[in-house]
């Protein structure tokens, strides 16, 4: 079974979400089903079909969260800012044709927390993996699906 590398904060948030889904979420779905049944013939009852679909989505999310929790490996966030590690925010500039581009910031997180559109990169992503262990001033070359890129690390913070 695959391990889900996540922070302690993310694990706690998942546990809270699971409790909500198993209590309030389940009550809401049960109410929708009860109301939909009251409309009569289930074979032609679109509200009932929608409520059953909603129930399936609820059970699916519950199962997914339980799986993540059961296979969670808490990643200790490093306090070291000398080298890139999990939990660090890294400022990099892309180097293209010898010229430095605009600075970009990325927080290195576990795969369950990755959100590239908001600057949160998984330590398992091509960029995250390449940055890990490097220091300020290092130039890191990354092979990504879009090609080969070079980044210079300009800052590492907590």
C-alpha positions as CSV (number, residue, x, y, z in Angstrom):
1,X,0.0,0.0,0.0
2,X,1.3,3.5,-0.9
3,X,2.3,5.8,1.9
4,X,0.7,9.2,2.1
5,X,3.4,11.7,3.2
6,X,1.6,14.6,4.9
7,X,2.2,17.2,7.5
8,X,0.7,16.9,11.0
9,X,-1.6,19.8,10.3
10,X,-3.0,18.2,7.1
11,X,-3.6,14.9,9.0
12,X,-5.5,16.8,11.7
13,X,-7.6,18.6,9.0
14,X,-8.4,15.2,7.4
15,X,-9.5,13.8,10.7
16,X,-11.8,16.7,11.3
17,X,-13.3,16.4,7.8
18,X,-13.8,12.6,8.4
19,X,-15.7,13.3,11.6
20,X,-17.9,15.9,9.8
21,X,-18.7,13.6,6.9
22,X,-19.5,10.6,9.2
23,X,-21.8,12.8,11.3
24,X,-23.3,15.9,9.8
25,X,-22.6,14.9,6.2
26,X,-24.3,11.5,6.7
27,X,-27.3,13.2,8.4
28,X,-27.7,15.6,5.5
29,X,-27.6,12.8,2.9
30,X,-30.1,10.7,4.9
31,X,-32.5,13.7,5.1
32,X,-32.2,14.1,1.3
33,X,-32.9,10.4,0.7
34,X,-35.9,10.5,3.1
35,X,-37.3,13.6,1.4
36,X,-36.8,12.1,-2.1
37,X,-38.5,8.9,-1.1
38,X,-41.6,10.9,0.0
39,X,-42.1,12.0,-3.7
40,X,-43.4,8.5,-4.6
41,X,-42.4,6.2,-7.4
42,X,-38.6,5.6,-7.1
43,X,-38.2,4.4,-10.7
44,X,-39.0,7.9,-12.1
45,X,-37.8,10.0,-9.2
46,X,-34.8,12.1,-10.2
47,X,-34.5,13.6,-6.7
48,X,-34.0,10.1,-5.3
49,X,-31.4,9.4,-8.0
50,X,-29.6,12.6,-7.1
51,X,-29.7,11.7,-3.4
52,X,-28.3,8.3,-4.1
53,X,-25.5,9.8,-6.1
54,X,-24.8,12.2,-3.3
55,X,-24.7,9.3,-0.9
56,X,-22.2,7.5,-3.1
57,X,-20.0,10.5,-3.3
58,X,-20.1,10.8,0.5
59,X,-19.1,7.2,1.1
60,X,-16.4,7.5,-1.6
61,X,-14.9,10.6,0.1
62,X,-15.1,8.9,3.5
63,X,-13.3,5.8,2.2
64,X,-10.6,8.0,0.5
65,X,-10.0,10.0,3.7
66,X,-9.8,6.8,5.8
67,X,-7.3,5.3,3.3
68,X,-5.1,8.5,3.5
69,X,-5.2,8.5,7.3
70,X,-4.5,4.8,7.6
71,X,-1.5,5.1,5.3
72,X,-0.3,8.5,6.5
73,X,3.4,9.1,7.2
74,X,3.9,12.4,9.1
75,X,6.6,14.4,7.5
76,X,8.7,16.3,10.0
77,X,9.2,19.8,8.8
78,X,12.8,20.9,9.0
79,X,13.8,23.9,10.9
80,X,17.0,24.2,8.8
81,X,17.0,26.9,6.2
82,X,20.5,26.2,5.0
83,X,19.1,23.5,2.6
84,X,15.7,23.0,1.1
85,X,13.6,20.5,3.1
86,X,10.0,19.7,3.6
87,X,8.0,22.7,4.9
88,X,10.5,25.3,3.5
89,X,9.4,28.1,1.3
90,X,12.0,28.4,-1.5
91,X,12.4,31.5,-3.7
92,X,13.9,30.8,-7.1
93,X,14.5,32.6,-10.3
94,X,14.5,30.8,-13.7
95,X,17.7,31.2,-15.6
96,X,17.1,31.3,-19.4
97,X,19.9,32.0,-21.8
98,X,22.0,33.4,-19.0
99,X,19.3,35.9,-17.9
100,X,17.5,35.7,-14.6
101,X,13.7,35.9,-14.7
102,X,11.2,36.9,-12.1
103,X,11.4,35.4,-8.6
104,X,8.9,32.7,-7.8
105,X,8.1,31.2,-4.4
106,X,7.2,27.6,-3.7
107,X,6.4,25.8,-0.5
108,X,7.7,22.2,-0.4
109,X,4.9,20.0,0.9
110,X,3.8,16.3,0.9
111,X,1.9,14.9,-2.1
112,X,-1.5,15.1,-0.4
113,X,-1.0,18.8,0.1
114,X,0.3,19.8,-3.3
115,X,-1.4,22.7,-5.0
116,X,0.9,24.0,-7.7
117,X,-1.5,26.8,-8.7
118,X,-1.0,28.3,-5.2
119,X,2.7,27.7,-5.0
120,X,2.6,24.5,-3.0
121,X,4.8,21.9,-4.7
122,X,5.0,18.2,-3.7
123,X,8.4,17.0,-2.7
124,X,7.8,14.3,-5.3
125,X,7.1,16.6,-8.2
126,X,10.0,17.2,-10.7
127,X,10.7,20.7,-9.3
128,X,10.2,19.8,-5.7
129,X,12.4,16.7,-6.0
130,X,15.2,18.7,-7.7
131,X,15.2,21.5,-5.1
132,X,15.4,19.2,-2.1
133,X,18.7,19.4,-0.3
134,X,20.0,22.3,-2.3
135,X,21.2,25.6,-0.7
136,X,20.9,29.3,-1.5
137,X,22.9,30.2,-4.6
138,X,22.7,26.7,-6.1
139,X,21.6,26.4,-9.7
140,X,19.2,23.4,-10.1
141,X,18.4,21.9,-13.5
142,X,15.0,20.3,-13.8
143,X,13.7,18.0,-16.5
144,X,10.0,18.5,-16.7
145,X,7.4,17.4,-19.3
146,X,7.7,20.9,-20.8
147,X,11.5,20.7,-21.2
148,X,14.6,21.4,-19.3
149,X,14.7,24.4,-16.9
150,X,17.3,25.9,-14.7
151,X,16.5,27.7,-11.4
152,X,18.8,29.6,-9.0
153,X,17.8,29.4,-5.3
154,X,17.8,32.9,-3.9
155,X,16.1,32.3,-0.5
156,X,15.0,29.5,1.8
157,X,12.6,30.4,4.7
158,X,10.3,28.6,7.2
